[in-house]
Each structure stands twice: as C-alpha cells, then as structure tokens.
Amino acid sequence: YWSQATIGEVYTLHVLLLAAALFLLLRWYAAPSRSRFLVAAATIAGLAASNHVTSLALVPAALLFVLLAAPSRLRRLRVVTACGLGFALGLSPYLYLPLRAAAGAPYVWGDPTTLAGFWSVVTGSLYRDLILAAPLAGSGLRAAHVATLLLDQFGWPGLALQVVGLWTLWQSHRPVVALLAALALPIVAFAAVFPARDSEVYLLPLFLAGTLCFAVGLLVASRALLDLLDRRLPSSPRPAARWLPISALVLALLGLFPAGSLLRHYPSLDLSADATAQQYAVTTLAALPPRALLLVEGDRQAFSLWYLQLVEGRRPDVAVVELNLLTFPWYAARLPQHYPGLTIPRPPVDVDSLLQANAERPLYTTSGAPRRGFDLVPTGDLFRLVPRGA
C-alpha cells in the first residue's frame, strides 16, 4: 500500500474508493431494508470507475452480492433506477475532460473534444492491444509472484489470519466471500495477462480483500485470546481491574502487525529526502541555452521538466518534447499552444521532420540514439544535435 500512498498516482484513491464502496455494501448487508446504502455504493462505484477503469470489476461483484444476500432488491424498480442514476453521477468527472481540453489545458491525454476521441480516452483504447499480450509460458511465475507479494504485504502470521477470516466468513457470511472473490480474482487475472511494467499495482484490490479477511481473522483470534486469558487469570471483585490488563495485552499483540510492517518497509519507502526529480529537472533546464528544443523519453524525464515550466514558471523558452507522445497527432497539434515559437511540420509529424523544421534552434536530446542528418555531441548529461556538415 505505502509504495503508492507516498507518490502522486491514481492507486491510493483507487483503493480508498473501493474500500468506501465495500463498506457501504456491508452496511447494506447488515440492514437490507436500508436501500440508501446500495445507492451510495453505486455512486461511489461510478466515481471509482472514473478514477481507474479496473474498478468496473466492482459492478458485477456487487450484483452477485445483492443477488445472494437479498435478491428481492433487484426486483424493485425504484432501487435499481436509483442505483443506476447514482452510478452515472459517479461517472460525471469524465465530463471534465472535454471541458478542460476545450479550455486549452496544458496537458490533456488524447482528444476528448470529439465523441470518438472522448470514447478512446474513457475506454483506454491505447492499451487494449496489451490485454492478453503477456506470454502464457510465464503464467506460473506470475502466479508465484502474486503469492510472494501477498506474503510480503502480510507475512506468514497475517496470511494465517486471512485464512481464519476467510473460513469464518465462509461459515456464516458466504455472500461476503462471493463479493470479495468476484472483485479480486478478475483483477488478478487482468494483471496476469496485462504486461505493463506497473501491473503489480493492479493487485491492490486483492490486498484490500485480504485485509478484510485479515481483520475478521484478527477478531476471531482476539476473542479466542480473551477467552483463554479469562479462564487462566484469577477472578477479581472488580471487573475493570480484571479486563483492563487483558485488553491492554491484546491491543499490544495486535499492534505487532503494523509495527512489524513499519519496521520492515519504512527504509525502502521513505521519500522524505528524495529530491531526485527536482534536481534532475533543475540541472537539465539550467544546462540549456535560450530557445533550446529538448527531446526527452518517458514520464520520469518529461513530467519533472513540465512541472518546473508550468507550475514554477521556469524556462518557458525551452521546448520540451516527449518522443513517445510525438507519434500521436493530438500531441503534435497541441505543441504550438505550449511553445508558440516552435515550428510544427505538416502531418504526420515525426522526430526527424520536427528537428529539420527547427534546425535554427539549439537542439538537444537526453538519448544517445542517432538522428538522421545530425551529429551527436555529448554535453554533460545531454547530447547536442548538430546539423551534419555544419
């Protein structure tokens, strides 16, 4: 969890919204006549889907949960309609995309100002080809990696408590087990066939489901420990004097789990003194002459440089162009909006045509890859592109 909680990414909010929706579903499960919890859960589910598309796994999981717990609710038109409207309301943040794009926002993914472009952004069409792209030969290793991650998150005692919690829920609350399984397992399968470098973070819903089972197991173990201590400790005429030390001991034992996790993971997750991105961006921009065109590759390079330019207002004269994005027509079309002095050749725009059109500017790149018609001259951590024969 903490590896995502200390950075600016979508996954912390992703888990928070899923946890909120699960909480509301469980509140409804405790009192099925209170349909407002279902409507609230549907609204949060829509909001979660607007944040990360894998949250849509919550929809069939919730339907299965309601079908097993109180199927009569699905026959009430008013409840179903209210849930549908709530889910649609939760999706409303998507409307922000075309509004901000039309208002000239500096960086908006895709072209959501058209219906086709909006649908492409919402459905993540760019990544569709990656689904099922992971080789089946490595499925066993990926499954083992999931088990390793679970062990790393909870440890052997935590996994044992998860098994106890899962068994307890299976004995008395099987719809809850179905809900957690229907939410977590499809996302685990998706992560297994989606070969993204950060596919591990897609497993966070699995860890969330595991945490709920862990909590139930912890409750069962705590009650068993309390009963054991109650039988072993001598009786007292004052109940408070008897139960206070017992409760304190149980709480201390429970605190061992988060304390142990903190001691194990804090050194690797402490980013309080990590200024790598800022130092890179400041040093890079300071090394460039006026009106330079800098070609960068990857989010790590581009985002830190754009942050200094857009948020702190540093070096607006430098045009920072991300090479991977240059393959998209919408990105090339927006470059003059960000850098008015930059010359954009006729479509289709590629790296070579962009360099040729701006040959009068100082040209730099972070990569040592050769470019047609230019010689590479190392300049510190950068490479200057000099027209061949100049």
C-alpha positions, 0 to 999 in steps of 0.5 A, spaced: 500 500 500 505 505 502 509 504 495 503 508 492 500 512 498 507 516 498 507 518 490 502 522 486 498 516 482 491 514 481 492 507 486 491 510 493 484 513 491 483 507 487 483 503 493 480 508 498 474 508 493 473 501 493 474 500 500 468 506 501 464 502 496 465 495 500 463 498 506 457 501 504 455 494 501 456 491 508 452 496 511 447 494 506 448 487 508 447 488 515 440 492 514 437 490 507 431 494 508 436 500 508 436 501 500 440 508 501 446 504 502 446 500 495 445 507 492 451 510 495 455 504 493 453 505 486 455 512 486 461 511 489 462 505 484 461 510 478 466 515 481 471 509 482 470 507 475 472 514 473 478 514 477 481 507 474 477 503 469 479 496 473 474 498 478 468 496 473 470 489 476 466 492 482 459 492 478 458 485 477 461 483 484 456 487 487 450 484 483 452 477 485 452 480 492 445 483 492 443 477 488 445 472 494 444 476 500 437 479 498 435 478 491 428 481 492 432 488 491 433 487 484 426 486 483 424 493 485 424 498 480 425 504 484 432 501 487 435 499 481 433 506 477 436 509 483 442 505 483 443 506 476 442 514 476 447 514 482 452 510 478 452 515 472 453 521 477 459 517 479 461 517 472 460 525 471 468 527 472 469 524 465 465 530 463 471 534 465 475 532 460 472 535 454 471 541 458 478 542 460 481 540 453 476 545 450 479 550 455 486 549 452 489 545 458 496 544 458 496 537 458 490 533 456 491 525 454 488 524 447 482 528 444 476 528 448 473 534 444 470 529 439 465 523 441 470 518 438 476 521 441 472 522 448 470 514 447 478 512 446 480 516 452 474 513 457 475 506 454 483 506 454 483 504 447 491 505 447 492 499 451 487 494 449 492 491 444 496 489 451 490 485 454 492 478 453 499 480 450 503 477 456 506 470 454 502 464 457 509 460 458 510 465 464 503 464 467 506 460 473 511 465 475 506 470 475 502 466 479 508 465 484 509 472 484 502 474 486 503 469 492 510 472 494 507 479 494 501 477 498 506 474 503 510 480 503 504 485 504 502 480 510 507 475 512 506 468 514 502 470 521 497 475 517 496 470 511 494 465 517 489 470 519 486 471 512 485 464 512 481 464 519 477 470 516 476 467 510 473 460 513 469 464 518 466 468 513 465 462 509 461 459 515 456 464 516 457 470 511 458 466 504 455 472 500 461 476 503 466 471 500 462 471 493 463 479 493 470 479 495 472 473 490 468 476 484 472 483 485 479 480 486 480 474 482 478 478 475 483 483 477 488 478 478 487 475 472 487 482 468 494 483 471 496 476 469 495 477 462 496 485 462 504 486 461 505 493 463 511 494 467 506 497 473 501 491 473 503 489 480 499 495 482 493 492 479 493 487 485 491 492 490 484 490 490 486 483 492 490 486 498 484 490 500 480 483 500 485 480 504 485 485 509 478 484 510 479 477 511 485 479 515 481 483 520 475 478 521 481 473 522 484 478 527 477 478 531 476 471 531 483 470 534 482 476 539 476 473 542 479 466 542 485 470 546 480 473 551 477 467 552 483 463 554 486 469 558 479 469 562 479 462 564 487 462 566 487 469 570 484 469 577 477 472 578 477 479 581 471 483 585 472 488 580 471 487 573 475 493 570 481 491 574 480 484 571 479 486 563 483 492 563 490 488 563 487 483 558 485 488 553 491 492 554 495 485 552 491 484 546 491 491 543 499 490 544 499 483 540 495 486 535 499 492 534 505 487 532 502 487 525 503 494 523 509 495 527 512 489 524 510 492 517 513 499 519 519 496 521 520 492 515 518 497 509 519 504 512 527 504 509 525 502 502 519 507 502 521 513 505 521 519 500 522 524 505 529 526 502 528 524 495 529 530 491 531 526 485 526 529 480 527 536 482 534 536 481 534 532 475 529 537 472 533 543 475 540 541 472 537 539 465 533 546 464 539 550 467 544 546 462 540 549 456 541 555 452 535 560 450 530 557 445 533 550 446 528 544 443 529 538 448 527 531 446 526 527 452 523 519 453 518 517 458 514 520 464 520 520 469 524 525 464 518 529 461 513 530 467 519 533 472 521 538 466 513 540 465 512 541 472 518 546 473 515 550 466 508 550 468 507 550 475 514 554 477 514 558 471 521 556 469 524 556 462 518 557 458 523 558 452 525 551 452 521 546 448 520 540 451 518 534 447 516 527 449 518 522 443 513 517 445 507 522 445 510 525 438 507 519 434 500 521 436 497 527 432 493 530 438 500 531 441 503 534 435 497 539 434 497 541 441 505 543 441 504 550 438 499 552 444 505 550 449 511 553 445 508 558 440 515 559 437 516 552 435 515 550 428 510 544 427 511 540 420 505 538 416 502 531 418 504 526 420 509 529 424 515 525 426 522 526 430 526 527 424 521 532 420 520 536 427 528 537 428 529 539 420 523 544 421 527 547 427 534 546 425 535 554 427 534 552 434 539 549 439 537 542 439 538 537 444 536 530 446 537 526 453 538 519 448 544 517 445 540 514 439 542 517 432 538 522 428 538 522 421 542 528 418 545 530 425 551 529 429 551 527 436 555 531 441 555 529 448 554 535 453 554 533 460 548 529 461 545 531 454 547 530 447 547 536 442 544 535 435 548 538 430 546 539 423 551 534 419 556 538 415 555 544 419 
